[in-house]
Amino acid sequence: MMTGALAMVKCLEKEGVRVAFGYPGAAICPFYDALIDSSIHHILVRTEQNAAHAASGYARISGIPGVCIATSGPGATNLLTGIASAYMDSIPMVVITGQVRSDLLGRDVFQEADITGAAEPFTKHSYLVKNASDIPRIFKEAFHIASTGRPGPVLIDVPIDMQKTSIPAFDYSTPVNIIGYKPRSQGHSLQIKKVIEALKESERPVLCAGGGVFSANALKELRVFVDRCGIPVICTMMGIGSLPTEHPLNMGMLGSHGCVPANKAIRDADLVILAGARVGDRAVASPGQVAERAVVIHIDIDPAEIGKNMPAHIPIVGDLRLVLSELAENCDWKAPQDWVQQVTNRKMRYAQVQVQPIKGFIEPKSFMRTLSERMQPNAIICADVGQNQIWSANNWIVRDGRFLTSGGMGTMGYSIPCAVGAKHASPSLQVCAVCGDGSFQMSMMELGTICQEKIGVKIVIMRNTCLGMVRELQDNHFGCRHSAICLDGSPDFVSIAKAYGIAARSISSNQEAESAIDEMLENDLPYLLVCNVSPDYPSR
């Protein structure tokens, strides 16, 4: 006999969970009591939303579902933004929430919230535990759903009485068998043959790599296919790092905030392979026009994504890793060399653009290149949202590391908790969060978590004393009429960091940057570096 709470902990242990991120409260206390005797390390975040973001960062680096926990009512609803962010970016996550007693549900008692209903648009699936004996089955199904097919968050809401109830037996050996949930993994062989035929007929092919490359763990297969066929590659923001930045066939990020070589490559292409890419509005403003002049091949594990934003002439539903592997094995085609030469020459021309120093301020583009060059080749960068995200996406040199950001939802305050999760997933790697002074103040309470856990993440704040991206939009589209973008009244970030016992420094020129970066990276302790940037400096 064991309680439902102990069964919950045992389920996590059976799934190999080593770290969980959360914030306790009354309705989840039985679970937290059972967690004390577990080998699972619990990270106490300072607000629940950041538990979800940290679990996201952990999942993206570890490759297994991240786990976050909160109590009922406001604890659960505070998770919603983090759940939605994970859903939009296809991050595997198991979310555990406490709930009021089963017999009180629907009576609006203290800290009751219908979290399964509220989170429905942002979860792959959700459970409300009504029988404590179902806990092993529910947890096993939740981890299976979160990590298979198109990954995503799964919510388990557990009333406090279910946590206290004893169950007669704990059996975690029954295989998962969910009626109606059978994700297709093998691509259709006839469709793959059509792709090979279309490639042989193309003159200007390009492959667009999206976040699905990482979700499918298809990095190796993508690179084998690209190198074997010599096809130029562009990427969405979520696909950054699928090829090293300086790979000769990597044309860079496409989209409204992307680079010219990538955007012109897809404009001129007569064949486009979408590999795990959603191609939303930030990536391709007029997807219908691309489909009119090019053959579009869309490979995705989720059939709902195929053709949603861009019409697909050859759809392939399947695991990207398996499909790319089969394509590489069976395709003896090489991309036309005149086309490859055309796009690579263009990339070289635009790479030679020089940036000018700005007196009294950091020039962010060259700073990001310097930072990436001085960090280890396998370092992880966690970019926030805003101008700092665009400077990072276009100028960070990915070698063997990872570029993490909130792509689909564009959630400010994501980078620091994401970095906390990423560092726990791979403690030996250098992890750096880059944020603006606006987004930093959405998550600066996590300095307490970093201090408490002695997490050696590095934080770079691009401080321009305003909401830079919003100001830029107001400059470009609203006649430079600025509304609600000034961040006057912000604290001294260096002093804030030092109050937590974290080393910190502020710099205002690129001449100071190299020594400041070296100081930041000289050990594996947390560090905060404030880079003063001109408020007039644009994102591109």
NUKE-994726 format. One line per field, with one value per residue (C-alpha): residue number from 1; z, x, y. Coordinates in steps of 0.001 Angstrom, whole numbers. Example, Ala and Ser with C-alpha at 12.3 -4.5 7.8 and 13.67 -1.06 7.14 Angstrom:
2
pos	[1; 2]
c3	[7800; 7140]
c1	[12300; 13670]
c2	[-4500; -1060]
***
This chain:
540
pos	[1; 2; 3; 4; 5; 6; 7; 8; 9; 10; 11; 12; 13; 14; 15; 16; 17; 18; 19; 20; 21; 22; 23; 24; 25; 26; 27; 28; 29; 30; 31; 32; 33; 34; 35; 36; 37; 38; 39; 40; 41; 42; 43; 44; 45; 46; 47; 48; 49; 50; 51; 52; 53; 54; 55; 56; 57; 58; 59; 60; 61; 62; 63; 64; 65; 66; 67; 68; 69; 70; 71; 72; 73; 74; 75; 76; 77; 78; 79; 80; 81; 82; 83; 84; 85; 86; 87; 88; 89; 90; 91; 92; 93; 94; 95; 96; 97; 98; 99; 100; 101; 102; 103; 104; 105; 106; 107; 108; 109; 110; 111; 112; 113; 114; 115; 116; 117; 118; 119; 120; 121; 122; 123; 124; 125; 126; 127; 128; 129; 130; 131; 132; 133; 134; 135; 136; 137; 138; 139; 140; 141; 142; 143; 144; 145; 146; 147; 148; 149; 150; 151; 152; 153; 154; 155; 156; 157; 158; 159; 160; 161; 162; 163; 164; 165; 166; 167; 168; 169; 170; 171; 172; 173; 174; 175; 176; 177; 178; 179; 180; 181; 182; 183; 184; 185; 186; 187; 188; 189; 190; 191; 192; 193; 194; 195; 196; 197; 198; 199; 200; 201; 202; 203; 204; 205; 206; 207; 208; 209; 210; 211; 212; 213; 214; 215; 216; 217; 218; 219; 220; 221; 222; 223; 224; 225; 226; 227; 228; 229; 230; 231; 232; 233; 234; 235; 236; 237; 238; 239; 240; 241; 242; 243; 244; 245; 246; 247; 248; 249; 250; 251; 252; 253; 254; 255; 256; 257; 258; 259; 260; 261; 262; 263; 264; 265; 266; 267; 268; 269; 270; 271; 272; 273; 274; 275; 276; 277; 278; 279; 280; 281; 282; 283; 284; 285; 286; 287; 288; 289; 290; 291; 292; 293; 294; 295; 296; 297; 298; 299; 300; 301; 302; 303; 304; 305; 306; 307; 308; 309; 310; 311; 312; 313; 314; 315; 316; 317; 318; 319; 320; 321; 322; 323; 324; 325; 326; 327; 328; 329; 330; 331; 332; 333; 334; 335; 336; 337; 338; 339; 340; 341; 342; 343; 344; 345; 346; 347; 348; 349; 350; 351; 352; 353; 354; 355; 356; 357; 358; 359; 360; 361; 362; 363; 364; 365; 366; 367; 368; 369; 370; 371; 372; 373; 374; 375; 376; 377; 378; 379; 380; 381; 382; 383; 384; 385; 386; 387; 388; 389; 390; 391; 392; 393; 394; 395; 396; 397; 398; 399; 400; 401; 402; 403; 404; 405; 406; 407; 408; 409; 410; 411; 412; 413; 414; 415; 416; 417; 418; 419; 420; 421; 422; 423; 424; 425; 426; 427; 428; 429; 430; 431; 432; 433; 434; 435; 436; 437; 438; 439; 440; 441; 442; 443; 444; 445; 446; 447; 448; 449; 450; 451; 452; 453; 454; 455; 456; 457; 458; 459; 460; 461; 462; 463; 464; 465; 466; 467; 468; 469; 470; 471; 472; 473; 474; 475; 476; 477; 478; 479; 480; 481; 482; 483; 484; 485; 486; 487; 488; 489; 490; 491; 492; 493; 494; 495; 496; 497; 498; 499; 500; 501; 502; 503; 504; 505; 506; 507; 508; 509; 510; 511; 512; 513; 514; 515; 516; 517; 518; 519; 520; 521; 522; 523; 524; 525; 526; 527; 528; 529; 530; 531; 532; 533; 534; 535; 536; 537; 538; 539; 540]
c3	[0; -815; -1095; -4396; -3639; -3205; -6369; -8237; -7067; -7955; -11454; -11950; -10742; -13133; -15986; -15091; -13880; -12118; -11800; -11350; -11168; -9060; -6317; -3540; -2001; 131; -2576; -3657; -198; 36; -3160; -1871; 1367; -597; -2739; 293; 313; -3445; -5438; -7619; -7156; -6828; -7968; -6192; -8704; -7561; -9635; -11251; -14854; -14621; -13515; -16928; -18755; -16805; -17591; -21243; -21232; -19515; -22060; -25052; -23957; -22295; -24968; -22348; -20979; -18446; -15278; -13545; -10519; -8960; -6530; -7362; -8298; -8968; -8822; -11697; -13710; -13388; -15372; -18373; -20260; -19844; -20988; -24034; -24888; -24767; -26861; -29616; -29806; -29470; -26227; -24295; -20772; -18000; -15857; -12410; -10535; -7203; -7022; -4312; -2933; -5495; -3649; -3737; -7476; -9183; -5981; -6378; -3112; -2034; -4759; -7118; -10839; -13768; -14971; -17364; -19078; -19025; -20472; -23084; -26087; -25039; -24133; -26158; -23525; -19921; -17058; -13959; -11564; -10281; -8944; -7163; -8544; -12037; -11182; -12574; -15856; -16198; -15558; -17953; -20654; -19988; -20541; -23644; -25163; -24283; -25952; -29000; -32262; -32207; -28657; -26324; -22783; -20963; -17788; -14820; -12262; -8984; -6259; -2783; -1635; -4509; -3250; 263; -781; -477; -3538; -3232; -5672; -7760; -11207; -13803; -16157; -18308; -21819; -23032; -25427; -26151; -28621; -31346; -30545; -32910; -34289; -37693; -37761; -41095; -44114; -47035; -49466; -52552; -51320; -50671; -54242; -55467; -53490; -55117; -58572; -57854; -56642; -59859; -61894; -59822; -60743; -57657; -54605; -50978; -47668; -44820; -41409; -38501; -34840; -35785; -36567; -32842; -31740; -33943; -32890; -36595; -36559; -37804; -40517; -41735; -42028; -43830; -46335; -46865; -47314; -49608; -51856; -51522; -51074; -49680; -46286; -44730; -41265; -39200; -35836; -34123; -36597; -35843; -35153; -37231; -39332; -37901; -38722; -40778; -42725; -46401; -47266; -44376; -45784; -42404; -40912; -43148; -42348; -41460; -39071; -41043; -43432; -47126; -48384; -46804; -47935; -51494; -51607; -50902; -53231; -56137; -55364; -57644; -54967; -51193; -48648; -45345; -42765; -39478; -40096; -39514; -41665; -39813; -40732; -39284; -41460; -44750; -45192; -48396; -48318; -51132; -53486; -52689; -53481; -56824; -58139; -56370; -55655; -51893; -50037; -46423; -43957; -40492; -37839; -37298; -40262; -39032; -39792; -43400; -45709; -42822; -43705; -47090; -49653; -50001; -53350; -51824; -48182; -46042; -42618; -40573; -38210; -39732; -38644; -40427; -43544; -43943; -43380; -46123; -48487; -47937; -48470; -51711; -53343; -55662; -56762; -56349; -56309; -59473; -58855; -60554; -58111; -55110; -56280; -56707; -53163; -51480; -53286; -52082; -48523; -48730; -50032; -47206; -44612; -45434; -44171; -41496; -38438; -36971; -33254; -31424; -29005; -25448; -26270; -27084; -30749; -30167; -33414; -33113; -29374; -30012; -32485; -30005; -27218; -29357; -30461; -26883; -25456; -25899; -29247; -27557; -25505; -25174; -25663; -24432; -26180; -24849; -26950; -28504; -30209; -28207; -29795; -33320; -32576; -31128; -33896; -36706; -35115; -32726; -34350; -33618; -33834; -31846; -29353; -29219; -29740; -27562; -27662; -27493; -31152; -31593; -28556; -28277; -24472; -22729; -19593; -21093; -21309; -17675; -16458; -19747; -19023; -15514; -16996; -19755; -17275; -15128; -18201; -19106; -16126; -17912; -20737; -20728; -20706; -21342; -21189; -23300; -22549; -22689; -19622; -20107; -20284; -17488; -15128; -15952; -14517; -12378; -9294; -10558; -9431; -6100; -7641; -9332; -6046; -3978; -6396; -7283; -10986; -13141; -15809; -17406; -17983; -20535; -20372; -23460; -21637; -23821; -21164; -23221; -24728; -27810; -30236; -29428; -29801; -33180; -34309; -33141; -35062; -38258; -38228; -35868; -36822; -33962; -31418; -28375; -25963; -22789; -23802; -21406; -18648; -16395; -12780; -13468; -10751; -10914; -12275; -11168; -7590; -7749; -8837; -6159; -3543; -4462; -4234; -8012; -9694; -12130; -14367; -16681; -19960; -22504; -25358; -27481; -26354; -22875; -24194; -24575; -21056; -19614; -21446; -20309; -16729; -17051; -18426; -16194; -13911; -13731; -11297; -12139; -13643; -14871; -17572; -18417; -21951; -22462; -25955; -27744; -27673; -31334; -32456; -34657; -34527; -38059]
c1	[0; 1188; -433; -1244; 1437; 4106; 2890; 3341; 6960; 7576; 6228; 8684; 11528; 10474; 10595; 14179; 13367; 16389; 15316; 11949; 11132; 8317; 6711; 4734; 1385; -1306; -2975; 288; 1839; 1307; 3338; 6112; 6225; 6737; 9373; 11636; 12746; 13251; 16471; 14795; 16359; 13750; 14561; 12519; 11807; 10604; 7412; 5556; 5800; 9554; 9144; 7638; 10347; 13089; 11491; 11444; 15169; 15891; 13838; 15444; 18954; 18328; 15937; 13509; 10358; 10908; 8816; 7263; 4989; 2617; -264; -3903; -5521; -3009; -93; -1573; -2738; 715; 2010; -192; 2203; 5014; 2745; 1643; 5253; 6211; 3192; 3981; 7599; 6816; 8735; 8024; 6872; 4857; 3055; 1823; -669; -2363; -6135; -8766; -10590; -12598; -15896; -15352; -14739; -17062; -17963; -15446; -13712; -10424; -7754; -9890; -9313; -10320; -6739; -7423; -10056; -7912; -4878; -6802; -5698; -2041; -1635; -1370; -3535; -4601; -5756; -7853; -7164; -10467; -9192; -5838; -5322; -5129; -2018; 569; -1329; -1912; 1727; 3009; 624; 1522; 5242; 4513; 2245; 4608; 7620; 6174; 4783; 5010; 6290; 4398; 3167; 812; -983; -1861; -4187; -4272; -6834; -5346; -7561; -6222; -2706; -3656; -5622; -3883; -3737; -3663; -814; 1725; 2226; 4195; 4832; 1686; 2576; 943; -1922; -3998; -6847; -6621; -3056; -690; 1790; 3151; 6939; 7883; 7454; 5455; 7908; 6009; 6147; 9867; 10350; 8420; 10782; 13824; 12280; 11427; 14971; 16431; 14234; 15006; 17525; 17378; 16577; 16751; 16053; 14399; 15296; 12954; 12726; 11494; 15108; 15839; 12519; 13200; 16862; 17665; 20817; 23082; 20650; 20125; 23838; 24453; 21696; 22861; 26511; 25719; 23406; 25067; 21740; 21726; 20042; 18079; 16555; 13740; 14593; 13805; 16072; 19185; 22064; 20702; 23799; 26817; 26631; 29814; 28907; 29375; 25804; 24149; 22596; 21295; 17908; 15029; 12083; 11205; 14151; 16377; 19251; 19311; 21046; 18383; 15433; 16723; 17450; 13828; 12634; 14645; 14155; 12192; 12019; 11707; 11982; 10352; 12025; 10160; 9308; 5985; 6956; 4740; 4333; 7700; 9468; 7604; 5317; 3679; 3838; 1312; 3671; 6480; 4204; 3218; 6777; 8366; 7617; 7037; 7941; 6774; 8067; 6484; 5423; 2208; -184; -1992; 1092; 1450; -98; -1334; 777; 2236; 584; 2519; 2872; 4540; 3546; 5348; 3975; 6665; 9582; 12026; 15037; 13797; 12680; 15977; 17895; 15910; 16343; 20103; 20344; 18372; 19154; 22181; 21438; 23617; 22348; 23306; 26660; 25834; 22929; 25070; 27759; 25205; 23823; 27194; 28726; 25847; 26403; 30082; 29227; 26828; 29158; 31728; 29536; 31408; 29708; 30806; 31501; 29086; 30748; 29586; 27664; 28115; 27587; 25450; 26036; 29819; 29491; 27405; 29970; 32772; 30848; 30156; 33792; 35086; 32653; 33262; 32247; 29478; 28121; 24382; 22837; 19330; 18028; 15061; 12508; 12898; 15823; 18273; 16733; 17325; 20883; 21566; 19838; 21686; 25115; 25679; 28046; 26745; 29428; 28576; 26275; 22614; 20572; 17437; 14665; 10896; 9892; 6172; 4853; 7659; 7588; 9548; 11309; 12061; 15852; 16967; 14762; 15461; 19180; 18634; 16987; 19572; 22460; 20897; 20527; 24233; 26158; 29528; 28514; 28723; 25229; 24496; 21171; 20888; 18037; 16994; 16481; 12730; 12743; 15320; 12904; 10292; 12477; 15172; 13683; 15318; 18662; 17506; 17172; 20570; 22156; 20450; 21357; 24790; 23938; 26806; 24743; 25983; 23523; 24043; 21643; 21384; 20358; 18865; 16509; 13398; 11287; 13478; 11460; 8212; 9974; 11322; 7811; 6518; 9327; 8602; 4808; 3497; 5465; 7991; 5210; 6471; 3948; 4677; 8161; 10405; 12032; 13007; 12979; 14798; 17248; 21024; 21316; 24932; 23994; 21010; 23270; 25845; 23087; 22521; 26251; 26630; 29611; 28587; 29960; 28665; 30344; 29707; 32124; 33241; 36814; 35757; 33919; 36762; 38126; 34585; 33713; 36961; 36190; 32682; 33952; 36983; 35045; 31762; 30100; 27086; 27880; 25838; 27158; 25290; 25916; 24754; 23239; 21963; 18142; 18272; 20096; 17781; 17256; 18695]
c2	[0; 3509; 6901; 8543; 11147; 8486; 6781; 10091; 10275; 6627; 7258; 10110; 7910; 5133; 7669; 8549; 12065; 13569; 17206; 18896; 22600; 23921; 25985; 24265; 25130; 23553; 21470; 19840; 19395; 15598; 15196; 17467; 15502; 12280; 14002; 14541; 10894; 10722; 10979; 13624; 17043; 19774; 23318; 25988; 28745; 32169; 32207; 29343; 30539; 30128; 26507; 25793; 27773; 25975; 22607; 23689; 24501; 21199; 19233; 20937; 20007; 16634; 15343; 14002; 15634; 18392; 18311; 21313; 21426; 23959; 24109; 24776; 28089; 30873; 28453; 26482; 29498; 31083; 28107; 28838; 31118; 28587; 25760; 27753; 28610; 24923; 23953; 26452; 25275; 21535; 21024; 17786; 18577; 16948; 19520; 18442; 20598; 20165; 20613; 21077; 18043; 16090; 16626; 20414; 20704; 23169; 25033; 27896; 27069; 28635; 28367; 26320; 26800; 24616; 24289; 21401; 23552; 26692; 24882; 22894; 25007; 24683; 21008; 17820; 16185; 16699; 14500; 15158; 12286; 10913; 7594; 7335; 3811; 5343; 7396; 4909; 4538; 8285; 9204; 6570; 7761; 11398; 10846; 8772; 11426; 14280; 12655; 10890; 12201; 15960; 16626; 18923; 19545; 17179; 18313; 16111; 17746; 15826; 16674; 16655; 13776; 11644; 12360; 11220; 8142; 4773; 2557; -1246; -1860; 36; -1442; 501; -2399; -2248; -1015; 2181; 1527; 4614; 4161; 6777; 7852; 6065; 8628; 7720; 7559; 5980; 8238; 6853; 5237; 6446; 10048; 9733; 8505; 11556; 13801; 12212; 12628; 16271; 16944; 15552; 17895; 20989; 23666; 25878; 23713; 24833; 23095; 25005; 23550; 24211; 23325; 19856; 18946; 19127; 17625; 14594; 14384; 14552; 16706; 13930; 12808; 16381; 17022; 13729; 14503; 18096; 17160; 14228; 16245; 19634; 21408; 24977; 25337; 28165; 27977; 29382; 30938; 27629; 25832; 27901; 25521; 22648; 23322; 25152; 28859; 28746; 25592; 26553; 25528; 27404; 30596; 31785; 32620; 33619; 35849; 39413; 39560; 37215; 37814; 38703; 35511; 33279; 35374; 35670; 31941; 31019; 33791; 32350; 28651; 26339; 23610; 24031; 21224; 22203; 19971; 20219; 23863; 25591; 28640; 31088; 34730; 35831; 33257; 33690; 36685; 35364; 31551; 31251; 33071; 30646; 27713; 29307; 29400; 26400; 22768; 22572; 19371; 19391; 16781; 16787; 14297; 16286; 16029; 19166; 21265; 20176; 22726; 24890; 27925; 26986; 24701; 21438; 19690; 16617; 16036; 13474; 12624; 10921; 11166; 13636; 11607; 8497; 10376; 12256; 9040; 7293; 10242; 10303; 6563; 6505; 9836; 9905; 13469; 16572; 20145; 22092; 23731; 27014; 27490; 26556; 28955; 31731; 31491; 30936; 33914; 36052; 34815; 35811; 39295; 40045; 38554; 41240; 44113; 46079; 47539; 50852; 51343; 53663; 56077; 55520; 52332; 48662; 47765; 44640; 42740; 42622; 42014; 38892; 37587; 38223; 36491; 33422; 33193; 33335; 30809; 27098; 25537; 23532; 26439; 27057; 30487; 31230; 34345; 36253; 38149; 41577; 43248; 41127; 38026; 39334; 40458; 36998; 35032; 36794; 37157; 34266; 31772; 28279; 25628; 22485; 24214; 25179; 28325; 28339; 30914; 31270; 31148; 30556; 32421; 34980; 34993; 37734; 36581; 33147; 33227; 33135; 30240; 28443; 28787; 27407; 24310; 23931; 24143; 21423; 19221; 19606; 21007; 20765; 23124; 26906; 28413; 32075; 33926; 37089; 39473; 43103; 45253; 44848; 41055; 40806; 42527; 39892; 37120; 38763; 37113; 33904; 35305; 33877; 30403; 30759; 31802; 29112; 26325; 27727; 27495; 28753; 30509; 33709; 36558; 39326; 42282; 44461; 47639; 50376; 51844; 51108; 48362; 48423; 46320; 48138; 51485; 50369; 49425; 52804; 54534; 52609; 52490; 55168; 58252; 57959; 58571; 56689; 55235; 53225; 52082; 54035; 51969; 54873; 53768; 50495; 49477; 49274; 45731; 45350; 46214; 43850; 40982; 41746; 41787; 38145; 37448; 37241; 38887; 41622; 44361; 47090; 48058; 50816; 50111; 47186; 47867; 46725; 43706; 41211; 41669; 41637; 38423; 36798; 37813; 36386; 33070; 32520; 30146; 28269; 30648; 32828; 36224; 39188; 41514; 44716; 46008; 49582; 49876; 52956; 53123; 54189; 51044; 48914; 45167; 44731]
***
